[in-house]
Amino acid sequence: MATASTSSLFTGTSAFSTSLQSNITKEVAIATLPITQLQSDQTTLTSQSTELGKMNTLFTNLQTAVQGIDAAVSGSSFTPTVSDPSVLTASTSNGATEGNYSVLVSNAGAYSTSLSTATWVDTAGAAKTYSLLVGGQTYSITPTDNSAASVASAINSQEGDNVQATVVNVGSSSTPDYRLSLQSATLDDNPVDLQLTPGTSLQSQQITGEPAQYQVNGSGLTVTSNTPTVTISPGLTVDLLASSATADNITVERSSTTLANALTSFTTAYNAAATEVTAQRGQNGGSLQGQSIVFDLSEALGSIGTYSSGSGAISGLTDLGFTLGTNGQLTFDESTLLGSDLTNSGAIDSFLGSIAGGGFLQGVNNTLTGLVDPTSGEVTNAQTSMTSEISQIGTQITTQQAQVALLQSNLTSQESTADALISSMEQTYSYLSDLFTSTQANETAMANG
């Protein structure tokens, strides 16, 4: 409420001081009325802004839940099973789909390796520059000193993408024989060598590497790879571990539980947003009652809860186990999802789509982005506008309070002057009245004497 002060500085002494005080109070009260209205408007806007902030949070939570569904259908919920894990292992990522695959690893490949020809001697003095030969290329290596550990560290830090160096003991614990071991970073037949003097090798080649070779789904086409990790399908990666005379089978299935959990989280987030929107309507509605944005939020929820693709074995949320009640709340029956996922998981994938690639997820995500995008969302912009308006009203209140204070000060000064004049006149009147009474009394006494 407005907080204009009463004229505490006015301390009249005349018989009219109370009336003068009343005039000041009345004028200040009238001048304060616009401030009271501004403060009321500010309180209303602050309440509405707070509610919009809550709406923003709830609808952002709903968008996060939609992103959780996207993750559940785009790879993270798919589990690969391998028939012989000693031959290969498999992992999934975004883009994986359910299916059966077979991989025949005819050659798991090998890395080229070499070992120092003699016990490594830590030569004293300045560090030497070594030449590392790998993949037909020569690289200059300068360690901090000439110890095997320093040379290995320099190789790994400078050319670790091409070769890995380790120091190994080929002797006994009591009589150690430390050597520098090199291994290529790729599966190929290129030797790995270390030279101190050009043309003079410090290493002895131990293994001549070779690339990996495999076939997918009995295609008869041999694929050659210089890395043991290969992608055999979008979102499906395989690590080749060993050669095998028979194909290894890979079965990729989606975890229905992961998707069900994501849809349950979506239901919870949807209902929380719906409850808050509903609370703004009706006779006892919340602070946003009557605001157009409530209608827009309600429309958005309605479009999400009744989304339909119009075709396909799965064409709406009801086919996934959702029911939209007359109270605007969603319920989710996990058993319906599990049944549909068991018999027609492809139709579920087609209906849900992805945030980036269409379907329910993209449509819903776009709707929510239109509401809560940090820079262009309708709710975001409404809250920003209210914050600006609240600030402007605050400035107006401060300005008008200063004007009222000045008015009060001027009125107090004027009424004090008037009161002093009236008081002086009252004193003069009292003196003359007393004088007249005294004179009249004396005259009466003389006349009677």
N, C-alpha and C positions, 0 to 999 in steps of 0.2 A: 504494500500500500504506500501512498505518498507520505512523505515524512517531513512536511513543512512545519517549522517550529512556531509556537505561539509567541506573542510579542512580550517575551520575558524581560526585555529591556525597558518596556514602558511601565513607569511607576508613577502614575498620575496622583495628584493630591487634591484636585478640585472635586466638587460634587458631581461633576459629569465624567469623571475618570473611568467609571465602569462602562458607560456608553461609548466612550472613546476606545476603550479596550475591545468592546464588542465589535465596533466598526473594523478594527484591525483584523480581528479573528475572522470576521465574515469575508472581508476582501481577500485575505490569504486563502481561505477555504475555497472561494470561487476560483481563484487563480490556480489552485492545486488540482482541480477536477480533471484537466487534461492529463496531468501527470498520473493520476490514479488510473485513467483509462489506458494510458501507455503501459503502465506497469501490469495491468491486467492482460493487455495484448502480449506483452513480453512473457508473462507466465504461461499463457496458452501456447505460444509458439515454442517455448522451451519444452513444455510437456510433449508437444507434437514432434519436436526434433528428437527428443529422447526415445519416443516410440518408433520413429523412423530408424533410429540407430539399432533398436532391437529387431525391427523387421529386416534391416540389412543383414544383421548377424544370422537370423534364422534362414533367410533365403540363400545366404552364402553357404550355410551349413548344408542346405538342400543341394546346392550345386556341387559341393564337395562329395556328397553322397552319390551324385550322378557320376562324378569322376571315379568313384570307387567301383561302380558297376562297370564303367569303361575298362578299368584295370582288370576286373574279373573276367571279362570276355575277350580281352586282347592279348592274353598270353600268360599272365601271372598265375592264373588258376589252372593251367594245363600241366599235367604230370606225365612225363615220359617213363615207360617201363621197358627195360632192355633185357632180352632173353639171356645174354651172356655178358655180364658186366666186366669180365676179364678181357674181352675183346674191344669193347668200346663203352663209353658212357654218353648220356645225352642230357641236354638241358633246353628249356624253353624260355622264350622272351616274347615281347609284343609282336603280334602277327602270327603266332602259332595257331594251328587249327587241329581239331581232332583227326586222327587217321592212323593207318598202319604203314610202316616203312620197313625196308630191309636194306642192310648195308653189308656187302662182301668186302672185307679188308684183305686184299691179296698181298699187300705189303704195308706194314705199319711204318716203314721208313726208318731212317737212322741218322744221327748227327755225326758229322766228322769230328774226330778227336785226335789230339796229339799230346805227347808227354816229353818233358825235358830229357835229353839223351844222357845227361849226367846229373849228379847231385848239384843242386843250385848253390853257388858260392856268392855270398854277400860281399861283393868287391867294394873295398873302401874307396873314399874319394867322392868326387862330384858324380851326380846321377848321370847315367848314360841315356842316350836316346835309342830306343828300339824300334824296329819295323815290324808291324803286325800285318800278315798276309792272310786274307780271307775273302773268298768269293771273287778271286781275280783282282782284288784291290789291295793297295798297300796303305797302311795308316801309321803315322808317326806317334810313338808312345814315349812320354817323358815322365818317369816316376819321381817321387821325392827323394828316393835313394835307390840303391841297387839290390835291395833285399827282395826275395821272392814275393813276400807279402805286399810290398810297395808296388812292384811291377804288376801283380795281379789286380790290385786296387785301381791302378791307373788305367789298365785295360778295361775293367768293368765300368769305370766312371766315364771314360772317353769313348769307348766303342762297345758298350754293353748291348746295343741293339744288334750287333753283328756276331759277337763271340762272348762266351763266359769263361773267365779264368778262375782257377782255384789252386791252392797249394796243397799237395797231398804228400803223405809220408809212405814211401814204398819200402821202408826199412822196418826195423823193430823199434819198440819203445826205448830200449837201451841204446840202440845204435840207429838213430833216425837217418832217413835218406829223403830229404825234401826235394820235390820236383814241382815244376809248374805244369799244370794240366789245362788244356784249352779245348773248348767244345763249341762248334758252330751254333748259331741261333736258329738256323733253318735246316730243314731236311733236304740236303743235296750232297753231291759228291765232291764239292770244292774242298780242298785241304785247308787246314788252319795251321799257320806257322808263325814263329817268332824268330827274328834275326837281329843280331847285333852288328855284324858286318854284312853288307849286301852280298847275297849269294851263299852265305854260310848259315845254315839253320841251327837253331838251338834245340829243335824239337824232333821227335820221332813220331811219324804218323801211326796212330793206333787203330783207328777205325775209319774207313772211307764211307762217308754217309751216302744216303740214297733217299729219293723222295718217296712219300707215301702214295699208295695206289689203292683205289677202291671203286666199287660199282654200287649204284643205288637202284633198288627195286628191280633187279634182274635185267637192267637195260642193256647189258652187254657192252656198255660204253665205259671204258676205264678212265677215271679221273685221276690226274696227278696233282699232288699238293706238296708244297715245301713247308707246311705246318701241320701238326697233328690235329689241330682244331679246324673243323670244316662245317659249313652250313649246307645242309642237304635239303632244306625247305625253309620258307620264310618263318622266322621265329623258332627254328629247330636247329640246334648246334650239336655236333658230335665230336668227341675226343677219341681219336684212333689210338688204341693202346697196344694191340697185338695183331699179328696176321692170323687168318683163319681160313680153313678149307671150305667152310660153309657160311652162308649169310647170317648175320645177326639181326634179329627182329626187334623193331621198336614200335611200341604202341603208345600213342598220345591220346590221353583222355582228359576232359575237363573235370575238375572237382566241383560237383553240384553244390557241395556245402559252402565253398567259397563264394559262388554266385548267390546262393540263398542268403548268406550273411550280408552281402552287399545290398541285396534287395530289401532285407530287413532294416538295415541302416537307412536306406532311402525312405522306407515307410515311416520310420520314426521321425526323420527330418521333415518329411512332407506334413505329417500330422501336427507337428509343433508349429510350423508356419501357418497351417490352416486354422489352428486354434487361435492364434494371435490375430489373424485377419478377422475371424468371426467375432472376436471380442470387441472390435471397433464398430460393429453395427448394432442397430436397435436402440431402444429408448435409453438404455443405460450403457451405451457404447463408450469405447475408450476415447482418448484424446484426438484420434483421427476421424472420429465420427463425422460423416458428411463430406469428407475430403475425397476428391476424385481418385486419388492414388489407391484408396482402399478397393475401389471397383477394379482398377487395373491389376492389383495384386490378386484379387479374387478370380478375375478372368484368367490370369496366368496359371493359377493353381488348377482351375477347371480344365484348361487345355492340356495340362500335364496329366491330370487324373483320368481324363477320357481320351487320351491319345490313341489313334488308330492308324495303321498303315493302309487299311482298306483292302488288303489282299494277303494271301499266304496262309499256311497252316497256323501260324501265330500272327494275329493281326491286331491284337489289343492287349492291354494289361490284364484283362480278365483271363486270357489264355495262359498267363504266367501265374495265376493264383490271386490276383488282386480284385478287391471289391470296393467300390466307392460308395459309401453310405450317404443317406440323405442329410446327415450332419456334416458332410464334407470331409469325413475321415476315411483313410484307406485302411483296409485290413489285408493281410497277406497270408495265404495258405501255402506253406512250403511244399506240402505233398503234391499239389498241382504242378508246381515247378519241376519237382523231381521226376514226376511221371512224364512230363513233356520233354525234359532234358534227356531222359532215357530213350524215348522213342523217336524224337526229332530235334536233336540239339542244333542241327543246322538251321532249322526254322527259327529257333530262339536267337541264334547269332544274327540271322538276317533281319529279324524284327528290331532287335536292340541296336544293331549297327555299331557305330563308334562315334565319339565326339568329332573326330576328324573326317569320318567317311559316311555320314548320313544315318538314317534311321531314327529311332526313338531317342537315342542318346544325344545325337547332334541337335535334333529339334528342341529337346528340353534344355540342353546346355545353352543354346542360342537365346531361348526365352529368358533364362535366368541371367545371362550376361546382359541382356537389355535392361534388367532391373538393377543389378548390383555391381556392374562394371565400375571399378574405382574411379574412372574418369568420365564415363558417359552414361552410366546406369541411371534409370529414372529415379530410383530411391536415393541414390547417391546425390544426384543433382538437386532433388527436393530438399534433402537435409542440408546441402551446401547453401541453397537459397535461403532456407530458414535461419541458418547460422548468421548469414549476412544481415538478414532483416532484424534479427535479435540484437545484433551489434549496433545497427543504425538506430533502433529504438532506444537502446541504452544511451547513445550519444544525445538523442533528443531529450531524454529524461534528465540527463546531467545539465543540459543547457537550460531547460525550463526550471529545474530546481534552483539554478543560479539566479534566474529571473525572478522567481518567487521570493528568494532570500533578499534580493535587492528591493523588490516591492515592499516586503515586510519592514526592511530597514528604513525606507523612505517614509512609509506610513507611520512608523514608530516615531521618527523625527518630527514629522508634521503634527501628529497628535500630541506629542510632548510639548511642542511649542504652543499649540492651542490650549492645552491643559494649563500651562504656566500662565498664559494670558488670562484665562478664566479664573485661575486661582488668585491672580493679582487683583482682578476686578472684584472677586469675592471679598478679598481682604479690605479693599477700599470701601466697598459697600458696607462691610461690617464696621469699619472705623467710623464712617459717616453716620451709620445708623446709631452706633453707640453715642456719638457726639450729639446727634439730634435728640436722642432720648435723654441724655444728661442735661442738655440745655432746656428742654421742655420741663424737666423735673425742677430745675432751678427757678424757672420762671413761675411755675405753679407755686413753689414754696414762697417766693417773694410776694406773690399776689395774695396769698393766704396770711402773710405775716403782718 
